[in-house]
């Protein structure tokens, strides 16, 4: 993930706003590669697992769904953690691997 453009400005109420435009083409290409080669799965027929998707590391610092997911994971609330990850992938379809289920028999799929 690369920052392509930054702008810093002050609003009328005195709030300073930093806006970053980022290039996530590497992560999107990684997800596309997994979709084309493995159809989102890995492992053999006895231990077949699914990839959930690819989240750029910097997204964990500013995306509200991922911030609350990480907080829930630290507290041990895996239900809220997985629900917020699903919400992130619903909003950011480019990072999601193309299979129908991301939650199966009580076990979450793996992140890249």
N, C-alpha and C positions, 0 to 999 in steps of 0.2 A: 504494500500500500504506500503510495507516494502522495505527498501534498503538492498539488499543482498550482494553487493560487491561495494567497492569504490576504485578507483585508481587515484593517483595524479602524474602527470609527467610534465616535462618541455620540450617543443619542441626546435628545433634548433634555431628558431628565438626569443626565450625568452618567448614565450607564455606559461602560465601555464594552463594545461588542467585537469579538474576534471571530471571523468567519473563515473557515477552511474549505477549499474544494479539493477533494481527494480522488485519486485514480486507483480503483480496485480491480483493474483488469487482470492482474495475476491471480487473485482469488476466484474471479469469475471463470477464468480459463481453467483453473484447477477443477472446479465443479463441473464444467463442461467436459473435461477429459474423463472424469470419473463416470459421468453419465454415458459417454460414448463407449468406453472400454469395458466397464464392469456393470453398467446399469444401476449403480448405486449400492452394490453388494460386495462383500469380500468374504473370504473363507471358503471351506469346502462344504459339501452338502450336509454334513453332520454338525458343523459349527458355523452356519451361515449367519452373518451379521449385516446390518444395514448402516450406511453412512447417513448422518442427519444433514450435514452440510458443512460449509466452510465459513468461519467467522474471522474477519481480519482482527488481529490482536488489539489495534487501537480502538475498535468499536466497543470494547469492554469498558472504556473510560468515559464515553459520552452517550451511548445509546441507553435510554431509560429502561427498556425491557431487559437489556443485559445487565445493567447495574442492579436492578431488583432481583434478577435471576441469581447473580453472584451472591448477593446478600442472603437470599433464601438458601443457597447451597451451603454457605458458611454456618447458617443456623440449623442445618440438617433437614430443611423442608424441601424434599425432592419433588413433591407434587407441584409446588409453586415454581420451583426451578425449571422443571420441564414445561410447565404451562407458559412461562415467560419466554423460554427458548422457542416454543412453537409459535408464539405471537411474533417474535422477531422474524422467523422464517416466513410467516404469512405476509408480513409487511415488506420483506426484502427477498423476493422470489429468486433473484439472481444468485443468491448464495445457497439455495436449497437444492438438494439432490432429487432427481425425478423418481421418487417412488411414493406410493400412496400413503404408507404408514410411517410415522416417525415415533410412534409409541406402541409397543407390542408386548402383550402379556406382562405388563408391569415393568418392563425394562426399556430404557431409552436407547435410541440409536447413538452411534458414535459421532463425534465431531472430528473433522479433519484438522 
